């Protein structure tokens, strides 16, 4: 039993280093909260997942655009 526990812990730690696993976990959490907000009924899990995925993708893309704009402004300043 102990070795299984260690394996699960190792897998969890490895997932933190995998960007795809981190994103999937964030989507799962957001979809769960959307489900709770909608009353927790059955049958809309795909819609909740897609909404969560869209929200997180939009937030990520917005952050990248803002980061890129800041980098561009830094590069445009004369030294």
C-alpha positions, 0 to 999 in steps of 0.5 A: 500500500505504501508503494502505491501511495508514493507512486501517486505522490510522484505522479502528482508531482510530475503532473505539476511540471507538465504544462498540459496536466496543469492546464487540464487540472485548472479546467477541471476545477473551473468546470466543477465550479461552473457545475456548482454555480448551475445547480449541480445537475446532470447532463451538462458536463460537456458544456461546463468543460467547454466553457471552462476551457474557453475561459482559461484559454481566453485568459491565457491568450489575454495575458500573453498579449498583455505580456507581449505588449509590455515587452514591446514597450520595453524594447521600444524605449531608447537606452 
